[in-house]
Amino acid sequence: MIPTRVRDAVLGLCAVAVGVVCAVRPFPSVPVLALVVAIGLIVAGVAEATRASARSRVPRRLGAAALIVTGVILLAWQGLSIVAVAVVAGVGLAGWGVSRLVDAARGTDRWSRISDALLGVAAIATAVAALAWPGVTVFAATFTAGIALVWFGLTRLYRAVRGDRRHRRRVHSAVRLAAAVVAVAVAVPLAAVSVRAHQAAPTPDDFYSATVDPATPPGTLIRAEPFTRDLPPDAQAWRILYTTTRDEGQPATASALVVAPYDPPTGPRPVIAWAHGTTGVARGCAPSLLDEPFQAGATPALPQVIDSGSVLVATDYIGLGTPGPSPYVIGQGEARSVLDSVRAARTMRGLHLADETVVWGHSQGGHAALWTGILAPSYAPDVHVLGVAALAPAADLVGLATDLTTMTGGPLLAAYVVDAYARGYPEVHRADYLDVQARLPMRAMAARCLHEPAATVSVIEALLLSDDPYSQSPAQGPLGARLAQNTPSEKLSMPVFIAQGADDPLINPQGQQRFAAAQCASGSTVEFSMYPGLDHMSIVAPDSPAVADLLSWTAGREKRAAPQSNCTS
């Protein structure tokens, strides 16, 4: 028979050691994660078995058996996926949680019953989280379990050194109750967030689906209907569905919003083609589907556009309302969506649009706007682009993708890039670029929109994955080649306005300056402005000096004023 103090000391040391490993990010691969989870479950199960009293022997030992058997399964079953690890661990935790609830129902000591009931609820909630959100919950639960094991080990070591006198047992019961309360406070919200992860983005209705004859020219209006959400005063709007083309020249459909003054001045109205920033890459992420479409797309100066008598045509791009895939930071697909939206809007009844267009874009949309200027002369010369304004554009794609590895929350945007390029280019494979533990969470992040209820889940996943989800640099191999191909480096034949916030944490200001200089060197007429104190979103805020400059620059283009350039020779 092993002396009680020796047993407590051995269990305490093992629990502390395993807990420290769990809490210090032992996740270089799924096998290592499975090993750590297995050892933690076995140690917890053995500790549970040693605590079984005569009254609670059966439920406690059944709960201990559930933990130990689960740990043994994880040790013996090599090659499990991260989902399988989460499922197996979740089943074991659920079994232990049920045993705690049974023990609570049978107990006689009030505080012990409360502790057991809370621990049972916490274990079942953690199991629900693991099953509902395996890609991240397994990591979060392992970290939490590590902290719990460290605490348990320290209490066992304390008992081994000081003994188990009655007053110390009372202290231990109080601490156990406090720990149970903390466990519930952590586990139940985690389960709620995990279930929330499955709340979908808005589902496109039948408006966004149409069968198109392949012979239909791009830019053909399929349908239009009134739109009333999030409009400025004295504005009217419609959502439209129109034809466009993918990179390979294949027919496709896209959606857009068209916003015009209620009582426009006579004559053809100036057109602003707006390319919105990142909202996601999944179907359901279209701004026209959202409650606040213009805030979601970070549309600047919409009231001023309407007050001036102009009409805003804001594409959703392919794949965000209509069938995909989305051309996220893929230049040709974005630009065709923009240009064909203007063509379609020109054929709407009750609108008289000018032949010329000024293109605006922010972030992803800045990339789209630059590509629109590059592609317009060959793909849609009838659109007559007078100028391109790009605010904080995602211009240097290779540099941006590399910067995401050192950026807080970078995995979220990286998930969109990798997903879009893997779907758009057959030679780009996720498994070639993403760490094992990042693949499932990043695939889940790519399936969510930035402005849907589950967006908070994506943010949590991105933070838990740390900054670098890549197994190799995105600048290398097929992904690097495609990113370079989609960098808008060609000369633009129309004036260009580039605005960049000096405090932008997403788009490197120095990289933007180098991009503007490269455009100057290519022969483009560039007006580049750096704005101190502005970041990625404040540059398009209503009181931003960049927005005031944008409006002034746009008025100059519409009046055919001589363009300004601050390119240095």
N, C-alpha and C positions, 0 to 999 in steps of 0.2 A: 504493500500500500504506500503510495507516494505521499509524503507529508504535505499538509495543506499549504504551508508557506512555500515549499519548494514548487509545488504545482502552480501557485499564484505567481511566483517569480518567473517561471518558465513561460507561462501564458502571457504575463505582462511584457516580458522582453520581446516575445514573438509578435504580439499585437502592436507594440510601439514600432518595431522594425518594419512590419508590413504597412502600417499606417503612414509612416514617413515616406515610404516608396510610393504609395498611392497618392499622397498629397503633393509630391514633387514631380508631377508630370512624367509618368513612366510610359509614354505613348509613342515610341518611335515606330511601332508596328502593331497590327492587330494581335499576332501571337503573344507579344510581350504584354499587351493589355489583358488578354485572356488569362495569361499566367498570373498576373498580379491580382486580378479579380478572383481567380480560383483560390489562390493562397489566402486572400482576405476572407473569403467565404468559409474556408475550412477552419481557419483560426477562430472566426466568430462562432462557428458551429461547435467546436470543441469547448470554447468558453461557455457557451450556452448550456451544453450538456453538464458541465461541472457545477452549474448553478442550480440544477434541478433539485428541489426539495421533495419530500415524500408527497406533499399535497399536489405539487405541480409537475411531478415526474413525467407523466405521460405527455401532456401537451408540450412541455419544454423539450423533451427528448425528441418528440416528433418534429418540432421546429428546428432543433439542432441537426437532426437527420436531413431535413430539407436543405439546409445550408451546406452541410458536408457533402451530400450527394451531388448537389449542383456544382460545388467546387471540383469534385472528382470528375464529373462529366466534362467540365471545361479543360481540365488537365489532360484527360484521355482523348478527347475529340479534337485532333489537330486540324488546322486549316479552316476553322470557323470564320465566317464573315463577321463584320462588326454588328450586323443586324442579329445574327445568330447568337453572338455573345450577349447582346442586350436581352434577347428573348429568354435564353437559358437562365441568366442571372435574374431576370424579372420574375420568372416562374418560381425560382428558389426563394426570392424575397417575399413573394406573395404567400408561399407556404409558411414561412416563418411568421409573417404578419398575422395569418389566421391563427397560428398557435398562440400568439400573444393575446389575441382577442378571446380565445377560449380560456386561457389562463386568467384573464381579467374577469371573465364571467364566473369562474369557479373560486376565485380568491376570497379571502376573508379580511385582509388588511386593506383599508380604504386607499391609502396612498400608493401601495403596490399595484392595486387594481387600476388606479388612474394611470400610473406609469405604463403598465402593460397595454392598456387600451390605446394610449397615445402612440406608443411604439408600434403597435399593430397597425394603426391607421397610417403612420408614417411609412412603414414598410410597404403596405399595399399601395399607397400613393406613389412611392418610388418605383414600384413594379409597373404601375400604370404608365408612368412617365417613360420608363425604359421601353415598354412595348409600343407606346404611341410616338416616341421621338427618339429612336435608337441611335441615330447618328451623333447626337450630342449628349443625350441623357446619360449614356454609359460612361462618358468622360466626367460629367458633372457628378454623377452618383459615385464614381470611383474616388474622386477627390473628397466628396463629403464623407464617404465611408472611411477614407484614410484619416480624416480628422477624428471621426468617432472611434476608430481603432486606437489611435494615439491616446485619447482620453481614457478608453477602457483599459489599455495597458498600464497607464500611469496609476489608475486606481488599484489594479491588481498588484503592482509593485509596492504601492503604499500599504496594502493589506499584508503583503509578504514581509515587509519590514516592521510594521507596527502591530500586526495581529488583527483579529476580527471581533473586538469587544462590542458589547451591545450599543454603547453610545456612538461608536464609529459606524456601526451598521445603520443607525438613524441618520447620521451625516451622509452615508452612502446612499440611502433611500432618497434623501432630499436632493442630492446632486443628480441621481438617476431621474427623478421627476423633472428637474430643470432641463436635463438633456433631452428628455422625451418631448417636452414643450418646444424646445428649439428644433428638434427633428421634424415635428409636425409643421412648424412655421416655415421650414425650408421645403419639405417634401410636397405638401399640399399645393403651394403656389407653383412648384416645378411641374406637378402633374397637370395643373390648370393650363400653364403655358404650353405644355406638350400637346394637350388636346387642342389648344388654340392654334397650334401649328397646322392643323388640318382644316382650318377655316379658309375657304377658297376666296380667291379674288372674284370680282364681279364676273358673271358668266355672260359672254356675248349673246345677245338675242338673235332672232332670225334676220334682223336688219343686216348683220355683218356677213351673212352667207349668201352666195350667189353662184350660179353656174354660168360661166362666161365662154362664149364662142372664142376659140383661139384666134380667129381672124379679127376680133374686135380690137380697134386701135387703142394703144395706151392713152390714158387720160379721158376715157369715155365715162360719163356720169351714168351710173346704174340706178341709183335712187337717192332721194334727199327727203328729210323730214325735219320739222321744227325742233329746236333744242332750246331749253330754257334755264339750265343750271349754271350758276356762278357767273352770270353776265353782269357787266357794268351797266349803269343807267343809260337809257336811250339807245340800247343795242338790241338787235335781233340776231338769231343764230340758227343754223341748221347743222345736222350731221349728214355727211354724204358718204356714199360708197362708190368707188370708181375703179377702173382697171389700171393696172400698171404692169411692170415686168420685173422679173428677178434678174440676177446677174447673168444667167445663162440665156437670157432673152425669152424665158418661159413666161406665159401670161400669169398674172396674179391679180389679186384685189387688195385694196387698202381702204382705210376709212380716214375721215378728216372732219374737222369742225370749220365752219365758215361763219365769221362774225362780221356784221355790217351795221352801220347806223340805221335807226328806225326811219329817219327822214334825211337821207343823204342829199347833198347838193346835186344839182343837175350835172350831167356829163359823166364820162367814164371815171370810175373811182380808182385811186391808186391802190396797189395790192402789196401787202406785206405777207410773204410766205414764211411761216414760223416753223422751225424745227425744234421740237422740245427736247429737254434733257432726259436723263435716265429715269424711267419709271419701271423698268424690268424687261424681261425678254420672253415672258410667257404670254400665251393668249389670255386675255383678261386684263392686261396691263395698259390698255389704250386709255389716254386721258379722257376721251369722249365717253368712256364707261364709268368714270369716277364722279363722285359727288362734287368735287372741286377740281375740274379738269385743268383750269389755267394755273391754279396754285401748284398742282401736281407736276405740271410741265414747266414751272417757273417762268411763265410768260410775263415779260416786262412791259410796262407802259400800255396795257390794253385800253384803259380809259382814254389815254391821249390819242391812241390810234383811232378810236371811234370818234372822238371829238374833232379830229382833223378831217373826218369824212372818208378815211381809208377803210379798206376791208382786209381783215386778217383771215388767211387760209392756213389752218394748223393741221398738218398731217399727223396721223397716229403711227405712220410707217406700216409696212407689211408685218403681219404676224402678231400684233398686239390686240387687235380686235378681230381681224380676219385670220384665216389659216396661215400658219407660219411655214418655215422658221423666220424669226425676226433677224433683220440685217443689222444687229447691234454693232456699232462702229465698223461696219462693212460699207465702204463708201458708195459703191454703185447702187446697192439696194436702197440705202437711205436717200440718195439724191434722186433716184427715179420716183420714189414715193412723194418727195417734195414737189418735183416738177409736174408730175401727173395730177397732183391735187389742184394745182393752179389751173391746168387745162380743164379739169372737170368743173371747177367752180365757175369758169367763164361761161359755161353753157346753162347755168341755172337760170330759171325764169325769175324775173323781177330784179335781177342784178345786172348792172352795166359796168364791167370791169375794164380797166385800162389794159393796153397791150403789154405794158412794162411791169416788172416786178422787182422789189427789193427783198432779199432773203436775209432773215435773222435766224440765229441759233445760239443756244447756250449749252456748254458741256458736251454731252453726246451730240446735241443738236448743233453745236458749233462745228464739230467734225462734219455733220451732215450738210451744214450750210456751205462749208468750204468745198466739199465734194459736189454740191449742187452747182456752184460757180464753175468748177472744172468741167463738169459733164454737160452743162446747159448748151454750149455752142454746137455740140455734136448730136446730143440726144433730143433736145427740145429747143431749137433755136427760136421757135415761135413764142416761147415764154418771155424772151427779151429781158434777161436779168440785168438790171442797172447797177447793182452792187451787192456785195455780200458782207454782212456784219456777223462776226463770230465772237461771242463773249465767253471767256474762259474755255476755249474749245479744246477738246481732246484731240490735239493735233499730232503730237509725237507719240504714236501708239506704243512703240517698242519701249520708249522711256517710261510711259505711264504704266504699262504692264509690269515693268521692273520695279517702279516705285511702289506699286501695291504691296510688294513683299516687305516693306518697312513701314507701312501705314496702318494705323489703328483702324480696324474694320475693313482693311484691304481685301480680305477673302470674299466679301460680299460682291464687290465690283469684279473681282477676278472670276467669281462664279459666273457672272453674266458674260464676260469676255470668252471664257473657255467654252461655255455652253453654246454661244452663238457661232463660234468658229468651228467647234466640233460638228455642229449641225450643218454649217454652211460649206465646209471643206472636208471631203472624205479622208484626206491624208492627216488631218489633225485628230488625235485621240486623247481623251481625258486621261487615260491611264498612263500616258507617256509624260504627263506634266504635273499630276497631282499626287501628293503623298497619300498613302493608303488611308490614313485616318481622316483625310480631307475629302475623299471622293463622295461618300454618301451625303455628308452635310452640304457640300457645295452643289451637288445635284439638286438637293432639296431647296437650297437658297435660290437657285436659278429658276425654280418652278414657282417662286413667290414674287409678287410685285412689291415695290417699295411703299406703296400707299394702301395696301390691303391690311386687314386686321392682324394677320400673322407676320407682318413685317418686323415686329419686335423680336420674334423668334429668330429671324435671319440675323438681326443685329447681335443677339446673344450668341448664336452659332459662330459668327465672324469673330467675336471677342474671344470665345473659348478656343478657337483654332489658332489663336495668336496671329502674328503678322504674315508669316510665310507659309502658304499652303502648297508651294511648288516642290516637286521632286527634282525638277531641272528648270533652268531659267526659261521664261517664256520668250526670251530673245533668241533662243536656239531652235534649230530644227524647223519643221513645217509651220508651227505656230509663229515663230519669229519671222519667217519668210512672208507669211500672209499678213502679219501686222505691219511689216515694212511696206508691203504692196498697198495696204489700205491707208497709209499715211498720205495726207493731201499735199504732196510736195510739188505737183505740177504748177506751172504758171497759170494764174487767173487772168482772164482778158478784161475783167471789169474791176473797178475799185474795190478795195478790201479794207474793212475796219476791224481791228482786233483789239479787244479790251481784256485786260488781265488784272486780277487783284494781287497785290504784292504779298498778301498774307494768306493766299490760297493754300490749304493743306493737301489738296487733291491734285491740282494741276501745277506742276513745278514752274514758278514764275521765270526762273532763269532759262528753263527749257523752252518756255513760250517765247521768250525774247530771242532765243536762237532760231526758233521756227520762223518768227517774223523776219529775221535777218535773211534766212534762207529763201523766203518768198520774195524779199526784195532782190536778192541776188538772181532769182529766176526771171526777173523782169516785171513782177507784179507791182501794181501801185498800191502801197500799203500805208495806212495810217494806224500806227500801233501806240496804244496808251497803257501805261502801268499806273494802277491806282493804289497808293499807299493806304493801309488800314482796311482794305476790302478783302474778303475771303471769297470762297467759291459761290456762296449763295447771296451774300450781301451785295455783290456786284450787280445783281439784277433786282435789288430791292427798290421800292418806289422812290426813295430819297437818294439813290446812288448817283454820283456824278457821272458814272459811266452810262446810265440810262439817259440822262440829259444830253450827253455827247452823242449817244446813239440816235436820238430823235433829231438833233441838229444835223448830223451827218446824213440821215435818211432824207430830210427835207432838201438838202443839197443835191442828192442823187435825183430826186423827183423833179427838181427845177433844172436839171442838167448843168449844175454849176461845175466849174473845173474842180476835179478831185484834189484833195490835199494828200501829200505824201511826206512822211518823215524818214524815209529810207536814206541812209547815208551811203555815199558812193565808196 
